[in-house]
Amino acid sequence: MSEKHQPVVILCAMQGEADAIIEALGLVPDQIVWPESLPPRMWSGTVEGQAVKLVTNGHDPRTGADLIGTTPATLATSLIVDKLDPAMILVAGAAGGCSTCTEVGQVLLIDCAFHHDRRIPLPEFADYAHGPETLHATPELAEAFGATIATISTGNALDTLDQELAFFSSNNVTVKDMETASIAWTANLSDIPVIALRSITDHYDHPAPESQFLANFEHALRNLARSVAKGLPVLIREHEIRS
């Protein structure tokens, strides 16, 4: 597939993260190109004449829950790379932030992503365990998306342990999520550029981040959709990630 026909793929873990973006970009449901038994789902459209596809991790067939977390993210990314041959992957979704460094509803452009809950205290595995994974983030991209550049760490829990807070502090991490590092690691194996935008729903150092998440989800995701709609045409026109 030639580069000009390669789609830009937006990857969202939750349907609620995708809905406002689908509406903002005028995307429509599309037939998946992987087995129907696999949960990721897809929408398609065009922006600036460029094919754009949005993929969600889908829903757990047993419980119906949105498939958040590192394992579904890795599956979805592998399918995107193998079946869609993307020009780039734009990760878009919610995240927790540090209360002293981020505001609810703020959109962040991620420069690198750690794995904070992969604790493997063996010398030969320490660097592998924590990363970080590289992403594409420039001041120009941040301006285009109306975002602030920040470093994220990925794990599989909403709450945060004291040792994880210490890890965040030592690595200048101010944002926390459940997918970005796994997506970047998987895509980087095939040299697919990854950009990640995260909108803050809660503060991970708050005593009840889950209540903040539920209260602020819609507000944060509306902000994220506006950011994607604003910055994606600029990204496509200027090909910033190719520089």
SULFENHU-V212095 format. One record per backbone hydrogen bond with DSSP energy under -0.5 kcal/mol. NH is the residue of the N-H (numbers start at 1). CO is the residue of the C=O. E is the energy in kcal/mol with one decimal. If there is no record, write none. Layout:
NH;CO;E
NH;CO;E
This chain:
5;2;-1.4
6;2;-0.5
6;3;-1.5
7;84;-0.6
8;51;-2.5
9;7;-0.6
9;88;-2.3
10;8;-0.5
10;53;-3.1
11;90;-2.4
12;10;-0.5
12;55;-2.6
17;14;-0.5
18;14;-1.2
19;15;-2.2
20;16;-0.5
22;18;-2.8
23;19;-2.2
24;20;-2.5
25;21;-2.4
26;22;-0.8
26;23;-0.5
27;22;-2.1
28;44;-2.6
30;42;-2.6
38;35;-2.1
41;56;-1.2
42;30;-0.6
43;54;-2.3
44;28;-2.8
45;52;-2.0
47;50;-2.2
50;47;-2.3
52;45;-2.9
53;8;-2.6
54;43;-2.7
55;10;-3.1
56;41;-2.3
57;12;-1.3
60;65;-3.1
64;60;-2.7
67;58;-2.4
68;66;-1.9
73;69;-1.5
74;70;-2.2
75;71;-2.1
76;72;-2.8
77;73;-2.4
78;74;-2.3
79;75;-2.2
80;76;-2.4
81;77;-2.7
82;78;-2.4
83;79;-3.0
84;79;-0.5
84;80;-2.0
85;80;-0.8
85;81;-0.7
87;7;-2.6
88;7;-0.8
89;193;-2.4
90;9;-3.1
91;89;-0.7
91;195;-3.3
92;11;-2.2
93;197;-1.6
95;199;-1.6
96;176;-2.8
97;202;-2.5
98;174;-2.1
101;98;-1.2
102;98;-2.3
105;200;-3.1
106;103;-2.2
108;198;-3.2
109;148;-2.4
110;108;-0.5
110;196;-2.4
111;150;-2.2
113;133;-2.2
114;152;-2.2
115;130;-1.6
116;114;-0.5
116;154;-1.0
117;154;-0.8
118;115;-0.7
119;117;-1.2
120;118;-0.9
122;120;-2.8
125;122;-2.2
126;122;-1.3
129;125;-2.7
130;126;-1.6
131;127;-1.7
132;113;-0.5
133;113;-3.2
135;111;-1.5
136;194;-2.8
137;135;-0.7
142;138;-2.6
143;139;-2.3
144;140;-2.1
145;141;-2.3
146;142;-0.8
146;143;-0.6
147;142;-2.9
148;107;-1.6
150;109;-2.3
152;112;-2.2
153;175;-1.5
154;114;-2.8
155;177;-2.2
165;161;-2.1
166;162;-2.0
167;163;-1.7
168;164;-2.6
169;165;-2.2
170;166;-2.2
171;167;-1.2
171;168;-0.5
172;169;-0.9
173;168;-2.6
174;151;-1.9
175;151;-1.3
176;96;-3.0
177;153;-2.3
182;179;-0.6
183;179;-2.2
184;180;-2.8
185;181;-2.5
186;182;-2.1
187;183;-2.7
188;184;-2.7
189;185;-1.0
189;186;-0.5
190;187;-1.5
191;188;-1.4
192;187;-2.2
193;87;-0.6
193;191;-0.6
195;89;-2.5
197;91;-3.0
198;108;-2.4
199;93;-2.3
200;106;-2.3
201;95;-2.6
202;95;-0.9
204;97;-1.3
204;202;-0.6
205;97;-0.6
206;203;-2.1
209;206;-0.7
211;208;-0.7
212;208;-1.4
213;209;-2.7
214;210;-2.0
215;211;-2.0
216;212;-2.4
217;213;-1.1
220;216;-2.7
221;217;-2.4
222;218;-2.0
223;219;-1.8
224;220;-1.9
225;221;-2.2
226;222;-2.1
227;223;-2.1
228;224;-2.6
229;225;-2.6
230;226;-2.0
231;227;-2.6
232;228;-2.6
233;229;-0.5
234;230;-0.5
235;231;-2.5
236;232;-2.5
237;233;-2.5
238;234;-2.7
239;235;-1.7
242;239;-1.8
243;240;-1.4
